[in-house]
Amino acid sequence: MADAAVRPAQPEDVAEIARIHLATWRTAYAELLPPAVFESFDAAEAEQAWADAVEHAHVFLATEGAWVVGFVVAGSAPDQEVAGADGSMPADFETTALVSTLLVEPRWGRRGHGGRLIATAAHALRDQGASRAVAWVPEADRATKSFYERVGWAADGTVRTLDAGGRPLREIRMTGGLALLLRP
């Protein structure tokens, strides 16, 4: 494997982030999302959304050699992302962060990029005072659920159902600590 690293995203990376987003969803979520979701993907809108994320959140890119192969977005968690199913707030809600997206292109998978991304995001979140984080994962996405379990996170019993292009998409909330270490 060529040199693998993680670095902060820059404004000039936005188009590549949007490309990875769509390419990864098309591959990983082809069974979960209807074709209309992919057909309605607007590259200009996606790039604007990712530009906002790069400016306002922690966005890190995984690289292998000269290639950008994945990314993670993490930051403060809005109350609705950490509230219990009954709307109650956990005692640590003020120090709970959100990993809103973690994607590695499938062709670059199983090479440690996801682990490096989550560990780097965890470090940045700890530096801003977070003690734990949450991430929403499609219930049928066993690979992502398994990834979070391998880094010590677990489903906390909270679920939500989204409208994914007219098809319900059930997600589970994973949560875990931020004491993740980079392994050589």
Solvent accessible surface area in square Angstrom, and as a share of the most:
residue,aa,sasa,rsa
1,M,141,0.63
2,A,58,0.45
3,D,123,0.64
4,A,32,0.25
5,A,50,0.39
6,V,36,0.21
7,R,86,0.31
8,P,77,0.48
9,A,11,0.08
10,Q,74,0.33
11,P,99,0.62
12,E,140,0.63
13,D,12,0.06
14,V,13,0.08
15,A,57,0.44
16,E,53,0.24
17,I,0,0.00
18,A,5,0.04
19,R,97,0.35
20,I,0,0.00
21,H,27,0.12
22,L,29,0.14
23,A,31,0.24
24,T,4,0.02
25,W,78,0.27
26,R,123,0.45
27,T,86,0.50
28,A,54,0.42
29,Y,22,0.09
30,A,58,0.45
31,E,158,0.71
32,L,33,0.16
33,L,10,0.05
34,P,14,0.09
35,P,88,0.55
36,A,55,0.43
37,V,32,0.18
38,F,23,0.10
39,E,138,0.62
40,S,87,0.56
41,F,53,0.22
42,D,64,0.33
43,A,60,0.47
44,A,76,0.59
45,E,122,0.55
46,A,11,0.09
47,E,62,0.28
48,Q,107,0.47
49,A,58,0.45
50,W,24,0.09
51,A,37,0.29
52,D,66,0.34
53,A,19,0.15
54,V,24,0.14
55,E,130,0.58
56,H,138,0.62
57,A,37,0.29
58,H,53,0.23
59,V,8,0.05
60,F,24,0.10
61,L,0,0.00
62,A,0,0.00
63,T,17,0.10
64,E,5,0.02
65,G,41,0.39
66,A,105,0.81
67,W,155,0.54
68,V,21,0.12
69,V,0,0.00
70,G,0,0.00
71,F,0,0.00
72,V,0,0.00
73,V,10,0.06
74,A,2,0.01
75,G,12,0.12
76,S,92,0.59
77,A,16,0.13
78,P,60,0.37
79,D,82,0.43
80,Q,133,0.59
81,E,25,0.11
82,V,2,0.01
83,A,16,0.13
84,G,24,0.23
85,A,97,0.75
86,D,121,0.63
87,G,50,0.48
88,S,63,0.40
89,M,69,0.31
90,P,39,0.24
91,A,114,0.89
92,D,47,0.24
93,F,71,0.30
94,E,146,0.66
95,T,54,0.31
96,T,7,0.04
97,A,1,0.01
98,L,22,0.11
99,V,3,0.01
100,S,65,0.42
101,T,30,0.17
102,L,31,0.16
103,L,15,0.08
104,V,28,0.16
105,E,9,0.04
106,P,64,0.40
107,R,160,0.58
108,W,34,0.12
109,G,28,0.27
110,R,207,0.75
111,R,89,0.33
112,G,37,0.36
113,H,2,0.01
114,G,13,0.12
115,G,30,0.29
116,R,44,0.16
117,L,0,0.00
118,I,3,0.01
119,A,5,0.04
120,T,31,0.18
121,A,0,0.00
122,A,1,0.01
123,H,97,0.43
124,A,14,0.11
125,L,0,0.00
126,R,90,0.33
127,D,106,0.55
128,Q,87,0.39
129,G,48,0.46
130,A,12,0.09
131,S,63,0.40
132,R,47,0.17
133,A,0,0.00
134,V,0,0.00
135,A,2,0.02
136,W,38,0.13
137,V,2,0.01
138,P,13,0.08
139,E,71,0.32
140,A,62,0.48
141,D,16,0.08
142,R,190,0.69
143,A,66,0.51
144,T,38,0.22
145,K,63,0.26
146,S,42,0.27
147,F,31,0.13
148,Y,7,0.02
149,E,83,0.37
150,R,142,0.52
151,V,35,0.20
152,G,61,0.59
153,W,5,0.02
154,A,56,0.43
155,A,48,0.37
156,D,58,0.30
157,G,68,0.66
158,T,16,0.10
159,V,60,0.34
160,R,76,0.28
161,T,85,0.49
162,L,72,0.36
163,D,114,0.59
164,A,11,0.08
165,G,50,0.48
166,G,69,0.67
167,R,95,0.35
168,P,99,0.62
169,L,24,0.12
170,R,113,0.41
171,E,15,0.07
172,I,14,0.07
173,R,13,0.05
174,M,0,0.00
175,T,27,0.16
176,G,11,0.11
177,G,40,0.39
178,L,6,0.03
179,A,86,0.67
180,L,28,0.14
181,L,149,0.74
182,L,104,0.52
183,R,204,0.74
184,P,182,1.14
